[in-house]
Amino acid sequence: MSTDDLLTKFDEMVKRFREEFNEIIEGERAKMKAEVEAYNAEKQKMKPFEVSDDDIIDLNVGGQKLTTNRSTLCQVEGSLLASMFSGRWEDLKRDKDGAIFFDFNPQYFVIILDYLRAKKNATPENPVLVPKVPEEQAKQFNDLVQNLGLTEEFVSKAEISPGEKFNLHSAEVAVQEGGKVACKNVSSDVHGYVLGENVYQDGIVNLKLKLESVKNNKWMFVGIIKDDAIQVSPANNASCGWFGSHGWVLGSDGGRVWQNTLCKINSTLKNLSKQGDTVELVLDCDAGMLSLHLPTGQQFQLEIPKCKTWRLNVTLLNATDKIRIVDG
């Protein structure tokens, strides 16, 4: 074979090699391009959805249709609801109408949703109140709270209904029935005080008081007093006006609000309470707030100092006045 033939054959081999090599390169390039495109498509899917706090969300909770804003469901950071509706993932189970479906008891979910709505509008002066459920429903409600990742929001703030009883009192007042009842033991209309036994420093405390006897539905003070401000030998028995006292005067001669020796008039309070009523004092030690809940559904609130210790404080005036601590 001549030299020219060898060179020609070599050129043909190089040409064929280049063609095969280019085919391999193009094949690998097409494969890599497809993989990159697939990766970018998957990456696009994983991007957060474009969401707004004002988005309206339709829910189907155990068959009950509910509607709310996205921002309401995302009120508590770190909760299941916040994770589901923050936009990180929206592949949620839906019913035939497109509403997001939850297989929860709607009775309890509605309570939680109303709490989240109230939380949006809460202020230090008007904090959101922790919802209460009947004792026989507490387990089911707390289970749902736990499933939604809201335990810290609810359970840590759970109201305490303590085994309170009356303890210290003036000579004008008698304590009966193991400390559950306090009544005047003199026939004259003069002030007499009675204080609770327990000392409260943290958490939320619920105290129920029944106004068993209020002469002419006229006057009775209910509230709290700083434990370290209680006087050993008080100059007067009107504990409502002592330093460190906070609360309300109920009855037709009421309409007075006491805060740390200062008395203010609130005529809205007059005639809202009467003999036989059960009123509730809700002491939120952590938030620095005292609330009065009346059977009429009306509520009144007072700001109180934080990081203090408190005791129940009642002042009786009229000869037949009588008040009872209601457990539970």
C-alpha positions as CSV (number, residue, x, y, z in Angstrom):
1,M,0.0,0.0,0.0
2,S,1.4,3.3,-1.1
3,T,2.0,6.2,1.2
4,D,-0.9,8.1,-0.4
5,D,-3.3,5.2,0.3
6,L,-2.2,5.1,4.0
7,L,-2.8,8.8,4.4
8,T,-6.2,8.6,2.7
9,K,-7.2,5.7,5.0
10,F,-5.9,7.6,8.0
11,D,-8.0,10.7,7.0
12,E,-11.1,8.5,6.7
13,M,-10.5,7.0,10.2
14,V,-10.1,10.4,11.7
15,K,-13.2,11.6,9.9
16,R,-15.2,8.6,11.2
17,F,-13.9,9.1,14.7
18,R,-14.9,12.8,14.7
19,E,-18.4,11.9,13.5
20,E,-18.8,9.3,16.2
21,F,-17.4,11.5,18.8
22,N,-19.7,14.4,17.8
23,E,-22.7,12.1,18.0
24,I,-21.6,11.1,21.5
25,I,-21.1,14.7,22.5
26,E,-24.5,15.8,21.1
27,G,-26.2,12.9,22.8
28,E,-24.7,13.8,26.1
29,R,-25.5,17.4,25.6
30,A,-29.1,16.7,24.8
31,K,-29.3,14.4,27.9
32,M,-27.8,17.1,30.1
33,K,-30.1,19.7,28.7
34,A,-33.1,17.5,29.5
35,E,-31.9,17.0,33.0
36,V,-31.3,20.7,33.6
37,E,-34.8,21.5,32.2
38,A,-36.3,18.9,34.5
39,Y,-34.4,20.3,37.5
40,N,-35.5,23.8,36.8
41,A,-39.1,22.7,36.4
42,E,-38.9,20.9,39.8
43,K,-37.2,23.9,41.3
44,Q,-40.0,26.1,40.0
45,K,-42.6,23.8,41.6
46,M,-40.8,24.1,44.9
47,K,-40.8,27.9,44.9
48,P,-43.3,29.5,47.4
49,F,-46.7,30.3,46.0
50,E,-47.4,33.9,45.5
51,V,-49.7,34.6,48.5
52,S,-51.1,37.6,50.3
53,D,-52.3,38.1,53.8
54,D,-55.6,39.3,52.4
55,D,-56.2,36.0,50.5
56,I,-59.6,34.6,51.3
57,I,-59.4,30.9,52.3
58,D,-62.4,28.6,52.1
59,L,-62.4,25.7,54.5
60,N,-64.5,22.6,55.0
61,V,-64.0,21.5,58.5
62,G,-65.8,18.2,59.2
63,G,-68.5,19.2,56.8
64,Q,-69.0,22.8,58.1
65,K,-68.0,25.5,55.6
66,L,-65.9,28.4,57.0
67,T,-64.2,31.4,55.4
68,T,-61.3,33.4,56.7
69,N,-58.2,35.3,55.7
70,R,-54.8,33.8,55.2
71,S,-53.3,36.1,57.8
72,T,-55.8,34.8,60.4
73,L,-54.6,31.2,59.9
74,C,-50.9,32.3,60.1
75,Q,-51.3,34.2,63.4
76,V,-49.1,31.8,65.4
77,E,-45.7,31.3,63.9
78,G,-44.6,27.6,63.9
79,S,-48.1,26.2,64.1
80,L,-49.4,23.7,61.6
81,L,-51.9,26.2,60.2
82,A,-49.1,28.8,59.7
83,S,-47.0,26.2,57.9
84,M,-49.9,25.1,55.7
85,F,-51.0,28.5,54.6
86,S,-47.8,30.5,54.6
87,G,-47.3,29.6,50.9
88,R,-44.5,27.1,51.4
89,W,-46.8,24.4,50.2
90,E,-50.3,24.5,48.9
91,D,-50.9,20.9,47.8
92,L,-53.8,20.5,50.3
93,K,-56.7,18.2,50.3
94,R,-59.8,19.8,48.9
95,D,-63.5,19.0,48.6
96,K,-65.5,19.0,45.4
97,D,-66.1,22.8,45.7
98,G,-62.4,23.5,46.0
99,A,-62.5,24.3,49.8
100,I,-59.6,23.0,51.8
101,F,-60.8,20.0,53.8
102,F,-59.9,19.3,57.5
103,D,-61.3,16.2,59.2
104,F,-61.6,18.0,62.5
105,N,-64.6,18.5,64.9
106,P,-65.9,21.9,63.7
107,Q,-67.2,22.7,67.1
108,Y,-63.6,23.0,68.5
109,F,-62.0,24.3,65.3
110,V,-64.4,27.3,65.3
111,I,-63.3,28.2,68.9
112,I,-59.7,28.2,67.7
113,L,-60.5,30.2,64.6
114,D,-62.4,32.8,66.6
115,Y,-59.4,33.1,69.0
116,L,-57.0,33.6,66.0
117,R,-59.4,36.3,64.7
118,A,-59.4,38.1,68.0
119,K,-55.6,37.8,68.3
120,K,-55.2,39.8,65.1
121,N,-56.9,42.8,66.7
122,A,-55.6,42.4,70.3
123,T,-53.7,45.2,72.0
124,P,-51.9,45.4,75.3
125,E,-54.9,47.4,76.6
126,N,-57.4,44.8,75.2
127,P,-55.6,41.4,75.1
128,V,-57.3,38.4,73.6
129,L,-58.9,36.1,76.2
130,V,-58.1,32.4,76.2
131,P,-61.3,30.5,75.2
132,K,-62.9,28.3,77.8
133,V,-64.6,25.0,77.1
134,P,-66.7,22.8,79.4
135,E,-64.7,20.4,81.5
136,E,-66.2,17.3,79.7
137,Q,-65.0,18.7,76.4
138,A,-61.5,19.8,77.5
139,K,-59.7,16.7,76.3
140,Q,-61.0,16.7,72.8
141,F,-60.3,20.5,72.5
142,N,-56.8,20.1,73.9
143,D,-56.1,17.2,71.5
144,L,-57.0,19.4,68.5
145,V,-54.9,22.3,70.0
146,Q,-51.9,19.9,70.2
147,N,-52.5,18.6,66.7
148,L,-52.4,22.1,65.3
149,G,-49.2,23.0,67.1
150,L,-51.0,25.6,69.3
151,T,-50.3,24.0,72.7
152,E,-48.0,26.8,73.9
153,E,-50.6,29.4,72.8
154,F,-53.4,27.8,74.7
155,V,-52.3,25.4,77.4
156,S,-49.5,27.7,78.7
157,K,-52.2,30.3,79.2
158,A,-54.8,28.0,80.5
159,E,-56.9,29.5,83.2
160,I,-56.5,28.2,86.7
161,S,-59.7,27.8,88.8
162,P,-58.0,27.5,92.2
163,G,-59.3,26.1,95.4
164,E,-59.6,29.6,96.8
165,K,-61.1,30.4,100.2
166,F,-61.4,33.5,102.4
167,N,-58.8,34.0,105.1
168,L,-57.9,37.4,106.6
169,H,-60.9,39.5,107.5
170,S,-61.9,42.4,109.8
171,A,-64.0,42.0,112.9
172,E,-67.1,43.1,111.0
173,V,-66.9,40.0,108.8
174,A,-67.4,36.3,109.6
175,V,-66.0,33.5,107.4
176,Q,-68.1,30.4,107.1
177,E,-68.4,27.0,105.4
178,G,-64.6,26.3,105.5
179,G,-63.7,29.7,104.1
180,K,-66.0,29.6,101.1
181,V,-68.5,32.2,102.4
182,A,-68.0,35.7,104.0
183,C,-70.7,37.7,105.5
184,K,-71.2,40.8,107.7
185,N,-71.7,39.9,111.4
186,V,-72.7,43.3,112.6
187,S,-76.1,45.0,112.2
188,S,-74.7,48.4,111.1
189,D,-73.8,49.4,107.6
190,V,-70.0,49.8,108.0
191,H,-67.2,48.6,105.8
192,G,-65.6,45.2,106.5
193,Y,-63.0,43.5,104.5
194,V,-62.1,39.9,103.7
195,L,-59.1,38.6,101.7
196,G,-58.4,35.4,99.8
197,E,-56.0,32.8,101.1
198,N,-54.1,32.1,97.8
199,V,-51.3,34.3,96.4
200,Y,-51.1,34.6,92.6
201,Q,-48.0,35.6,90.7
202,D,-48.2,34.1,87.2
203,G,-50.6,32.6,84.7
204,I,-54.3,33.4,84.3
205,V,-56.6,32.9,87.3
206,N,-60.4,32.7,87.2
207,L,-62.3,33.5,90.3
208,K,-66.1,33.1,90.5
209,L,-68.0,35.0,93.2
210,K,-71.7,34.7,93.9
211,L,-73.3,37.7,95.4
212,E,-75.6,35.8,97.8
213,S,-76.9,38.8,99.7
214,V,-76.6,42.4,98.7
215,K,-78.8,44.7,100.7
216,N,-81.1,46.6,98.3
217,N,-78.7,45.5,95.5
218,K,-76.7,48.6,96.7
219,W,-72.9,48.2,97.2
220,M,-70.2,45.5,97.2
221,F,-66.5,45.7,96.1
222,V,-64.7,42.8,94.4
223,G,-61.1,42.9,93.2
224,I,-57.6,42.1,94.1
225,I,-54.8,43.6,96.3
226,K,-51.0,43.3,96.2
227,D,-50.0,40.8,98.8
228,D,-47.1,42.9,100.1
229,A,-49.4,45.9,100.5
230,I,-51.8,44.2,103.0
231,Q,-51.9,46.2,106.3
232,V,-51.4,44.5,109.6
233,S,-53.5,47.1,111.5
234,P,-55.4,49.1,108.8
235,A,-56.6,52.6,109.6
236,N,-59.9,51.7,108.0
237,N,-61.7,48.5,106.9
238,A,-62.6,49.8,103.4
239,S,-60.0,47.6,101.7
240,C,-61.2,48.8,98.3
241,G,-59.3,52.1,98.9
242,W,-56.1,50.6,100.3
243,F,-52.8,51.0,98.5
244,G,-52.4,48.2,95.9
245,S,-56.1,47.6,95.6
246,H,-57.7,47.2,92.1
247,G,-61.4,46.4,91.4
248,W,-65.0,47.5,91.0
249,V,-67.9,48.5,93.2
250,L,-71.0,46.7,92.1
251,G,-74.7,47.6,92.7
252,S,-77.0,50.6,92.4
253,D,-74.6,52.7,94.4
254,G,-71.6,51.2,92.5
255,G,-70.2,52.6,89.3
256,R,-66.8,53.1,91.0
257,V,-63.5,51.8,89.9
258,W,-60.6,51.6,92.4
259,Q,-57.0,51.6,91.3
260,N,-54.3,52.0,93.9
261,T,-56.2,54.4,96.2
262,L,-57.7,56.3,93.3
263,C,-61.4,56.1,92.7
264,K,-62.9,56.8,89.3
265,I,-66.6,56.9,88.3
266,N,-67.9,54.6,85.7
267,S,-71.6,55.0,85.5
268,T,-71.9,52.1,83.1
269,L,-71.4,49.7,86.0
270,K,-74.4,50.9,88.0
271,N,-77.3,48.5,88.3
272,L,-75.6,45.8,86.2
273,S,-75.2,43.5,89.2
274,K,-77.8,42.3,91.7
275,Q,-78.2,39.8,94.5
276,G,-77.9,36.2,93.3
277,D,-75.5,37.0,90.4
278,T,-72.3,35.2,89.9
279,V,-69.5,37.4,88.6
280,E,-66.0,36.4,87.5
281,L,-62.7,38.0,88.1
282,V,-60.0,37.0,85.6
283,L,-56.5,37.9,86.7
284,D,-53.8,37.7,84.0
285,C,-50.6,38.1,86.0
286,D,-48.4,37.8,82.9
287,A,-50.2,40.4,80.8
288,G,-50.9,42.7,83.8
289,M,-54.6,42.7,83.3
290,L,-57.7,42.3,85.6
291,S,-61.1,41.6,84.0
292,L,-64.6,41.6,85.4
293,H,-67.1,39.4,83.6
294,L,-70.8,40.0,84.4
295,P,-73.8,37.8,83.8
296,T,-75.1,40.4,81.3
297,G,-72.1,39.5,79.1
298,Q,-70.4,42.8,79.7
299,Q,-66.7,42.9,80.6
300,F,-64.6,45.5,82.2
301,Q,-60.8,45.6,82.3
302,L,-58.1,47.3,84.4
303,E,-54.3,47.4,83.8
304,I,-52.4,46.3,86.9
305,P,-48.6,46.1,87.5
306,K,-46.8,43.0,86.3
307,C,-44.4,40.9,88.3
308,K,-46.5,41.3,91.5
309,T,-48.2,38.9,93.9
310,W,-52.0,39.3,94.3
311,R,-54.8,38.2,96.6
312,L,-58.5,38.3,96.3
313,N,-60.0,41.4,97.9
314,V,-63.6,41.9,98.9
315,T,-65.2,44.8,100.8
316,L,-68.7,44.4,102.3
317,L,-70.8,47.4,103.5
318,N,-74.3,46.6,104.4
319,A,-75.5,44.6,107.4
320,T,-76.8,41.6,105.4
321,D,-74.1,41.4,102.7
322,K,-72.9,37.9,101.9
323,I,-70.5,36.6,99.2
324,R,-69.5,33.0,98.2
325,I,-66.5,31.6,96.3
326,V,-67.8,29.3,93.6
327,D,-65.4,26.5,92.7
328,G,-64.8,25.4,89.1
